[in-house]
Amino acid sequence: MEIRADLMDAHMYTFKRSVLQEVLHEKDKFQSLKQDILPYLIRSQLKSELSLNVAPQTEENGNEKVTFQNNQAMISQILTHASAQSFHEVHSLGHNGTAPVQRSHKCCVYIASSSKYCARLDSIQAFSDINRDVIGEANYLSGYSFSAHNNIIHPSAQLGSKTTVGPHCMLGEGSQMGDKCSVKRSVIGRHCRIGSNVKVVNSVIMNHVTIGDGCSIQGSVICNNVQLQERVALKDCQVGAAFVATTGCEYKGELLARK
């Protein structure tokens, strides 16, 4: 049995629908996947293995010590081999390799190697950080290579006169930028339409976003299909899908959503 303390729960769980429905039907007070459902499934699996592999061995004098010791030994053996690739194939059979027996539940975990990229995406800040990783140390995830200017600009993207896209930036497929724009440490998605004299710093702009002339965007996340009319200023904002900001509006540290 191996115990590790160097792993992070990525909070990504995949269930067979019938199993999840069964558990929630039986345990209607469960509220958390991590705190309630997963521990229950693991306990259920271990109990299932124990019941299939351990036969009652109580001594004739009624002493249950032998049974307890045998159970503990079997649990230890199960846990020892649980990390083996063939574990679930072996234990899908009954006792001593007999015909398959109906299982209660089966739990598996995927442990990414140190060469893989894995992050917990559970907040807007985490979303921004991951996007910056994609244009930084984990740029291989984008499928594109950095240009000579240490950025990623899709071949179909169009840049206006005197527009600059700095290092560790990404401009997606089919996006267009007007004249005299500046992009620093930001990700701009696909098919965006950005006017002239626009500044984008430390921000993530998703797909099909329209940004008018003279806008300033700093430290913000803008979702799909947002429209920013001329001279809109955003600082440390989160803008929901399809939101429309009218001309000259200024927002700081706000959550903006379409009503």
C-alpha positions as CSV (number, residue, x, y, z in Angstrom):
1,M,0.0,0.0,0.0
2,E,1.4,3.4,-1.0
3,I,0.3,6.6,0.8
4,R,1.1,9.9,-0.9
5,A,0.8,13.5,0.1
6,D,2.1,15.2,-3.0
7,L,-1.1,14.9,-5.2
8,M,-3.7,17.5,-5.8
9,D,-7.4,16.8,-6.4
10,A,-8.2,18.5,-9.7
11,H,-12.0,18.4,-8.8
12,M,-12.7,16.6,-12.1
13,Y,-15.0,13.6,-11.5
14,T,-16.6,11.2,-14.1
15,F,-19.5,9.0,-13.1
16,K,-21.5,6.3,-14.8
17,R,-25.0,8.0,-14.7
18,S,-26.8,4.9,-13.3
19,V,-24.3,4.7,-10.4
20,L,-24.7,8.4,-9.6
21,Q,-28.5,8.2,-9.8
22,E,-28.5,5.1,-7.5
23,V,-26.3,6.7,-4.9
24,L,-28.2,10.0,-4.8
25,H,-31.5,8.1,-4.6
26,E,-30.3,6.0,-1.6
27,K,-28.4,8.9,0.0
28,D,-30.5,11.9,-0.6
29,K,-28.7,14.0,2.1
30,F,-25.4,13.8,0.2
31,Q,-24.3,17.3,-0.9
32,S,-20.6,17.1,-1.9
33,L,-18.9,14.9,-4.4
34,K,-15.6,15.1,-2.6
35,Q,-16.9,14.9,1.0
36,D,-19.8,12.5,0.6
37,I,-20.2,10.6,-2.6
38,L,-16.6,9.6,-3.3
39,P,-15.9,8.3,0.3
40,Y,-19.1,6.3,0.2
41,L,-18.3,4.7,-3.2
42,I,-14.8,3.7,-2.0
43,R,-16.1,2.2,1.2
44,S,-18.7,0.4,-0.8
45,Q,-16.0,-1.0,-3.1
46,L,-13.8,-2.2,-0.2
47,K,-16.8,-3.8,1.5
48,S,-17.7,-5.6,-1.7
49,E,-14.2,-7.0,-2.1
50,L,-14.2,-8.1,1.5
51,S,-17.5,-9.9,1.3
52,L,-16.5,-11.7,-1.9
53,N,-13.1,-12.8,-0.7
54,V,-13.6,-13.5,3.0
55,A,-15.7,-16.4,4.3
56,P,-16.9,-16.6,7.9
57,Q,-14.2,-18.4,10.0
58,T,-15.4,-18.0,13.5
59,E,-14.0,-20.5,15.9
60,E,-16.3,-23.1,17.4
61,N,-16.0,-21.6,20.9
62,G,-17.6,-18.4,19.6
63,N,-14.4,-16.4,19.6
64,E,-14.6,-13.8,16.7
65,K,-10.9,-12.8,16.9
66,V,-9.9,-15.1,14.1
67,T,-12.5,-13.7,11.7
68,F,-11.5,-10.1,12.6
69,Q,-7.8,-10.9,11.9
70,N,-8.6,-12.6,8.6
71,N,-10.7,-9.6,7.6
72,Q,-7.9,-7.2,8.4
73,A,-5.4,-9.3,6.5
74,M,-7.7,-9.4,3.4
75,I,-8.3,-5.6,3.5
76,S,-4.5,-5.1,3.6
77,Q,-4.1,-7.4,0.6
78,I,-6.8,-5.6,-1.4
79,L,-5.3,-2.2,-0.7
80,T,-1.8,-3.4,-1.5
81,H,-2.8,-4.5,-5.0
82,A,-5.4,-1.8,-5.7
83,S,-2.9,0.3,-7.6
84,A,-2.1,-2.5,-10.0
85,Q,-3.3,-2.0,-13.6
86,S,-4.9,-5.5,-13.6
87,F,-6.6,-5.1,-10.2
88,H,-10.2,-4.6,-11.4
89,E,-9.8,-7.3,-14.0
90,V,-8.7,-9.8,-11.4
91,H,-11.3,-8.7,-8.9
92,S,-14.1,-8.8,-11.4
93,L,-14.2,-12.5,-10.8
94,G,-15.6,-14.2,-7.8
95,H,-13.7,-16.0,-5.0
96,N,-10.7,-18.0,-6.4
97,G,-11.3,-17.0,-10.0
98,T,-14.9,-18.3,-10.3
99,A,-17.5,-16.9,-12.6
100,P,-18.0,-13.1,-12.6
101,V,-20.0,-11.7,-9.7
102,Q,-22.2,-8.6,-9.7
103,R,-20.1,-5.8,-8.3
104,S,-21.5,-2.9,-6.2
105,H,-19.2,-0.1,-7.4
106,K,-15.8,0.3,-8.9
107,C,-13.7,3.5,-8.3
108,C,-10.6,4.4,-10.2
109,V,-8.3,7.4,-10.2
110,Y,-6.0,8.9,-12.9
111,I,-2.7,10.2,-11.6
112,A,-1.0,12.5,-14.2
113,S,2.7,12.2,-14.5
114,S,5.0,15.1,-13.8
115,S,5.3,15.8,-17.5
116,K,1.5,16.4,-17.8
117,Y,-0.2,19.8,-17.3
118,C,-2.9,19.6,-14.6
119,A,-4.6,22.5,-12.8
120,R,-7.7,23.1,-10.7
121,L,-10.1,25.3,-12.6
122,D,-12.6,26.5,-10.0
123,S,-12.5,30.3,-10.1
124,I,-12.1,33.2,-12.6
125,Q,-8.6,33.8,-11.2
126,A,-7.7,30.2,-12.0
127,F,-9.1,30.5,-15.5
128,S,-7.0,33.6,-16.1
129,D,-3.9,31.9,-14.7
130,I,-4.4,28.8,-16.9
131,N,-4.8,30.9,-20.0
132,R,-1.6,32.7,-19.2
133,D,0.1,29.3,-18.8
134,V,-1.1,28.4,-22.3
135,I,0.8,31.4,-23.6
136,G,3.7,30.8,-21.3
137,E,5.4,27.7,-20.0
138,A,2.6,25.4,-21.2
139,N,2.3,26.9,-24.7
140,Y,2.5,23.4,-26.2
141,L,-1.2,23.0,-25.2
142,S,-2.3,25.5,-27.8
143,G,-1.0,23.4,-30.7
144,Y,0.9,26.4,-32.0
145,S,4.5,27.6,-31.8
146,F,5.7,30.9,-30.6
147,S,6.6,33.4,-33.2
148,A,9.9,35.3,-33.3
149,H,8.2,37.8,-31.0
150,N,7.4,35.1,-28.4
151,N,3.7,35.3,-29.0
152,I,1.0,33.2,-30.8
153,I,-0.9,34.9,-33.7
154,H,-3.1,32.7,-35.8
155,P,-2.3,33.0,-39.6
156,S,-5.8,34.2,-40.3
157,A,-5.8,37.0,-37.7
158,Q,-5.4,40.6,-39.0
159,L,-3.5,43.4,-37.4
160,G,-4.0,47.1,-38.2
161,S,-1.2,49.7,-38.7
162,K,1.1,50.2,-35.7
163,T,-0.7,47.6,-33.6
164,T,1.5,45.6,-31.3
165,V,0.9,42.2,-29.7
166,G,3.5,41.7,-27.0
167,P,5.3,38.6,-25.7
168,H,3.2,35.8,-24.1
169,C,0.1,36.9,-25.9
170,M,-2.3,35.0,-28.1
171,L,-4.6,36.2,-30.9
172,G,-7.1,33.6,-32.1
173,E,-8.3,32.4,-35.5
174,G,-10.1,35.0,-37.6
175,S,-9.8,37.9,-35.1
176,Q,-9.2,41.4,-36.4
177,M,-7.6,44.4,-34.7
178,G,-7.7,48.0,-35.9
179,D,-4.9,50.6,-35.9
180,K,-2.7,51.6,-33.0
181,C,-3.8,48.8,-30.6
182,S,-1.7,47.3,-27.8
183,V,-2.0,43.8,-26.3
184,K,0.1,42.8,-23.3
185,R,0.1,39.4,-21.5
186,S,-3.4,38.6,-22.7
187,V,-5.4,36.0,-24.7
188,I,-7.8,37.0,-27.4
189,G,-10.1,34.3,-28.8
190,R,-11.5,33.5,-32.2
191,H,-13.4,35.8,-34.5
192,C,-13.2,38.9,-32.3
193,R,-13.6,42.4,-33.8
194,I,-11.5,45.0,-32.1
195,G,-11.4,48.7,-33.2
196,S,-8.6,51.2,-33.2
197,N,-6.7,52.6,-30.2
198,V,-7.7,49.7,-27.9
199,K,-5.5,48.6,-25.0
200,V,-5.7,45.1,-23.6
201,V,-3.5,44.2,-20.6
202,N,-3.5,41.0,-18.4
203,S,-6.9,40.0,-19.7
204,V,-8.7,37.1,-21.3
205,I,-11.2,37.8,-24.1
206,M,-13.2,34.8,-25.4
207,N,-14.7,34.3,-28.8
208,H,-16.9,36.5,-31.0
209,V,-16.3,39.6,-28.9
210,T,-16.8,43.1,-30.4
211,I,-14.8,46.0,-28.9
212,G,-15.2,49.6,-30.1
213,D,-12.6,52.2,-30.7
214,G,-10.7,53.7,-27.7
215,C,-11.6,50.9,-25.2
216,S,-9.3,50.0,-22.3
217,I,-9.3,46.5,-20.8
218,Q,-7.1,45.6,-17.8
219,G,-7.1,42.5,-15.6
220,S,-10.5,41.4,-16.9
221,V,-12.2,38.3,-18.2
222,I,-14.7,38.8,-21.1
223,C,-17.0,36.0,-22.1
224,N,-18.4,35.1,-25.6
225,N,-20.4,37.5,-27.7
226,V,-19.8,40.6,-25.5
227,Q,-20.1,44.0,-27.1
228,L,-18.1,46.9,-25.8
229,Q,-19.1,50.2,-27.5
230,E,-16.6,53.0,-27.9
231,R,-14.4,54.3,-25.1
232,V,-15.5,51.6,-22.5
233,A,-13.0,51.1,-19.7
234,L,-12.8,47.9,-17.7
235,K,-10.5,47.2,-14.8
236,D,-10.5,43.9,-12.8
237,C,-14.0,43.0,-14.1
238,Q,-15.7,39.8,-15.1
239,V,-18.1,40.2,-18.0
240,G,-20.8,37.6,-18.7
241,A,-21.8,36.3,-22.1
242,A,-23.6,38.7,-24.5
243,F,-23.3,41.6,-22.1
244,V,-23.4,45.1,-23.8
245,A,-21.5,48.0,-22.4
246,T,-22.6,51.3,-23.8
247,T,-20.4,54.1,-25.0
248,G,-18.1,55.8,-22.4
249,C,-19.0,53.5,-19.5
250,E,-16.3,52.8,-16.9
251,Y,-16.3,49.7,-14.6
252,K,-13.9,48.7,-11.9
253,G,-14.0,45.4,-10.0
254,E,-17.5,44.6,-11.1
255,L,-19.4,41.5,-12.2
256,L,-21.3,42.4,-15.3
257,A,-24.0,40.1,-16.6
258,R,-26.8,40.4,-19.1
259,K,-30.2,41.0,-17.5
